[in-house]
Amino acid sequence: MTRAQAPDGELEFRSFGAAGAARTVLVLRVGAVALLDPDPSATLDHDVRLMAVQLDEVELDDPPTYGGETPAASTAAALADLVRREVPGAVIGLVAERDAVPLGVALAASAGTLVDRLALVDVRVPESALVGDLLAEESAAVAAPSIVVSAAQDEASARWYADRLRESEVRVVESGDNGVSLTHVWDVVLGHVAPQPAEEHASGVGA
């Protein structure tokens, strides 16, 4: 496990896959599972290096106020700096799951050409109109082609994001009792954020 500076002190992350891989994917999650490879067998099928980051409530805190920098904004900046330091010159795929989704959107919006593909997994509609307005503004600034992966019962939440992202597609999948598992959909997610040459030409993302 490696640490890097964050608003509350340090970001914790682990790397998986080949250090010299052609593609780097940053994975944002919360809890102990965040530092695990979602599905090692699927990861091995792609020429990819994973950077799995464990986030906490402080790093995700994004109070609905205009102006000034929130902890989440500081975390997004720290993550961009981390990637540029660990993989100089890289353009990455970004994956954000559940509570980390708003931060993933903020990072993709603020990092410009650093992120060229985005996958959001098991999303939820913002709890308030003000939070929704801010998240909608950030979503509109995301240039990267995006997929939003959800269970059928949460498709409305997925559509909320897809309707606000510039170039996006909803992928509806079967879910377990606790919603969509990143492990369960990891091959689908990697197919978007780290496509093999044949996949990249064969599939596109539409609104």
C-alpha positions as CSV (number, residue, x, y, z in Angstrom):
1,M,0.0,0.0,0.0
2,T,1.2,3.5,-0.9
3,R,0.2,6.9,0.5
4,A,0.0,10.3,-1.1
5,Q,-1.1,13.7,0.3
6,A,-4.8,14.4,0.6
7,P,-7.0,17.0,2.4
8,D,-7.1,15.0,5.7
9,G,-3.4,13.9,5.4
10,E,-2.9,11.1,3.0
11,L,-4.5,9.1,0.2
12,E,-4.1,5.3,0.4
13,F,-3.8,3.4,-2.8
14,R,-2.5,0.1,-4.3
15,S,-1.3,-0.7,-7.8
16,F,-2.2,-3.9,-9.6
17,G,-1.3,-5.3,-13.0
18,A,1.9,-4.4,-15.0
19,A,3.7,-1.2,-14.1
20,G,4.6,-0.6,-17.7
21,A,1.1,-1.4,-19.1
22,A,-0.1,0.6,-22.0
23,R,-3.2,1.8,-20.1
24,T,-3.7,3.1,-16.5
25,V,-7.1,2.9,-14.8
26,L,-7.8,4.8,-11.6
27,V,-10.5,3.2,-9.4
28,L,-12.2,5.2,-6.7
29,R,-14.1,3.4,-3.9
30,V,-14.8,3.6,-0.2
31,G,-14.1,1.0,2.5
32,A,-11.6,-1.8,2.9
33,V,-12.7,-3.4,-0.5
34,A,-11.3,-0.2,-2.2
35,L,-7.8,-1.5,-2.0
36,L,-8.6,-4.8,-3.8
37,D,-8.5,-5.6,-7.5
38,P,-12.2,-5.9,-8.3
39,D,-11.6,-9.1,-10.4
40,P,-8.0,-10.2,-10.9
41,S,-8.8,-12.6,-13.8
42,A,-10.6,-9.9,-15.8
43,T,-7.7,-7.5,-15.1
44,L,-5.2,-10.0,-16.5
45,D,-7.2,-10.1,-19.7
46,H,-6.4,-6.4,-20.3
47,D,-3.0,-4.7,-20.7
48,V,-3.7,-2.4,-17.8
49,R,-2.3,-1.0,-14.6
50,L,-4.8,-0.3,-11.9
51,M,-4.4,2.4,-9.2
52,A,-7.0,1.6,-6.6
53,V,-7.7,4.4,-4.1
54,Q,-9.4,4.1,-0.8
55,L,-11.5,7.2,0.1
56,D,-13.2,8.3,3.3
57,E,-15.9,10.8,4.3
58,V,-13.6,13.7,4.7
59,E,-12.1,13.3,1.2
60,L,-15.6,13.0,-0.3
61,D,-17.1,16.0,1.6
62,D,-18.5,18.4,-1.0
63,P,-20.9,20.8,0.8
64,P,-23.3,22.6,-1.5
65,T,-21.8,26.0,-1.5
66,Y,-20.6,28.2,-4.3
67,G,-17.1,29.5,-4.3
68,G,-14.1,28.3,-2.4
69,E,-12.6,24.8,-2.5
70,T,-14.3,21.9,-0.7
71,P,-12.4,18.9,0.6
72,A,-13.7,16.9,-2.4
73,A,-12.3,19.5,-4.8
74,S,-8.9,19.3,-3.0
75,T,-9.1,15.5,-3.2
76,A,-9.8,15.7,-6.9
77,A,-6.7,17.9,-7.4
78,A,-4.6,15.5,-5.2
79,L,-5.7,12.6,-7.3
80,A,-4.8,14.3,-10.5
81,D,-1.4,15.2,-9.1
82,L,-1.0,11.6,-7.9
83,V,-1.6,10.1,-11.4
84,R,0.7,12.6,-13.1
85,R,3.4,11.8,-10.6
86,E,3.0,8.0,-10.8
87,V,2.4,7.8,-14.5
88,P,3.9,10.9,-16.2
89,G,2.3,11.7,-19.5
90,A,-0.5,9.2,-19.1
91,V,-4.1,9.6,-20.2
92,I,-6.2,7.4,-18.0
93,G,-9.5,5.6,-17.6
94,L,-11.5,6.5,-14.4
95,V,-13.9,4.3,-12.5
96,A,-16.0,5.6,-9.5
97,E,-18.4,3.4,-7.5
98,R,-21.3,4.4,-5.3
99,D,-20.3,7.1,-2.7
100,A,-17.2,7.9,-4.8
101,V,-19.3,8.8,-7.9
102,P,-19.6,12.6,-7.3
103,L,-15.8,12.8,-6.7
104,G,-15.2,10.8,-9.9
105,V,-17.4,13.3,-11.9
106,A,-15.5,16.2,-10.2
107,L,-12.1,14.7,-11.1
108,A,-13.1,14.0,-14.7
109,A,-14.5,17.5,-15.1
110,S,-11.5,19.3,-13.6
111,A,-8.6,17.2,-14.9
112,G,-9.3,18.0,-18.6
113,T,-7.4,15.7,-21.0
114,L,-6.0,13.5,-18.2
115,V,-9.2,11.4,-18.2
116,D,-10.4,10.2,-21.6
117,R,-12.9,7.5,-20.4
118,L,-15.2,7.4,-17.4
119,A,-17.3,4.7,-15.8
120,L,-19.7,5.3,-13.0
121,V,-21.1,2.3,-11.1
122,D,-24.2,1.9,-8.9
123,V,-25.1,5.6,-8.8
124,R,-27.7,7.5,-6.8
125,V,-29.6,10.7,-7.6
126,P,-28.3,13.7,-5.5
127,E,-30.2,14.2,-2.2
128,S,-31.0,17.8,-2.7
129,A,-31.6,20.2,-5.6
130,L,-28.6,22.3,-4.8
131,V,-26.3,19.3,-4.8
132,G,-27.9,18.2,-8.0
133,D,-27.3,21.6,-9.6
134,L,-23.6,21.5,-8.7
135,L,-23.2,17.9,-9.9
136,A,-25.1,18.6,-13.1
137,E,-22.7,21.5,-13.8
138,E,-19.7,19.3,-13.2
139,S,-21.2,16.5,-15.4
140,A,-21.7,18.9,-18.3
141,A,-18.0,19.7,-18.1
142,V,-16.9,16.1,-18.5
143,A,-15.5,15.6,-22.0
144,A,-14.7,11.9,-21.7
145,P,-17.0,9.3,-23.2
146,S,-18.8,7.8,-20.2
147,I,-20.9,4.7,-19.2
148,V,-23.2,4.6,-16.2
149,V,-23.7,1.0,-14.9
150,S,-26.8,0.3,-12.8
151,A,-29.3,-2.4,-11.9
152,A,-32.7,-2.2,-13.5
153,Q,-34.3,-0.9,-10.4
154,D,-31.8,2.0,-10.3
155,E,-32.0,2.9,-14.0
156,A,-33.7,6.2,-13.3
157,S,-30.6,7.2,-11.2
158,A,-28.3,6.2,-14.1
159,R,-30.4,8.2,-16.5
160,W,-30.0,11.3,-14.3
161,Y,-26.3,11.1,-14.8
162,A,-26.4,10.1,-18.5
163,D,-28.7,12.9,-19.4
164,R,-26.2,15.4,-17.9
165,L,-22.9,14.0,-19.2
166,R,-21.9,15.1,-22.7
167,E,-21.3,11.7,-24.2
168,S,-22.8,8.8,-22.3
169,E,-24.5,5.4,-22.3
170,V,-26.4,3.5,-19.6
171,R,-25.5,-0.1,-19.1
172,V,-28.2,-2.0,-17.2
173,V,-27.0,-5.2,-15.5
174,E,-28.3,-7.8,-13.1
175,S,-27.7,-7.1,-9.4
176,G,-27.4,-8.8,-6.1
177,D,-29.1,-8.1,-2.8
178,N,-26.7,-5.2,-2.2
179,G,-26.9,-3.6,-5.6
180,V,-24.4,-3.7,-8.4
181,S,-21.0,-5.1,-7.5
182,L,-18.0,-3.7,-9.2
183,T,-16.5,-7.2,-9.2
184,H,-19.6,-8.5,-11.1
185,V,-19.3,-5.8,-13.8
186,W,-15.6,-5.4,-13.9
187,D,-15.1,-6.9,-17.3
188,V,-17.8,-4.6,-18.7
189,V,-16.2,-1.6,-17.1
190,L,-12.7,-2.5,-18.3
191,G,-14.1,-2.9,-21.8
192,H,-15.0,0.8,-21.7
193,V,-12.1,2.4,-19.7
194,A,-9.3,0.2,-21.1
195,P,-10.6,-1.1,-24.5
196,Q,-8.5,-3.4,-26.5
197,P,-7.9,-2.1,-30.1
198,A,-10.6,-4.2,-31.6
199,E,-13.1,-3.2,-28.9
200,E,-12.2,0.5,-29.3
201,H,-13.1,0.4,-33.0
202,A,-16.1,-1.8,-32.6
203,S,-18.0,0.0,-29.9
204,G,-18.9,3.6,-29.4
205,V,-20.7,5.5,-26.7
206,G,-23.9,7.3,-27.6
207,A,-26.2,9.6,-25.6
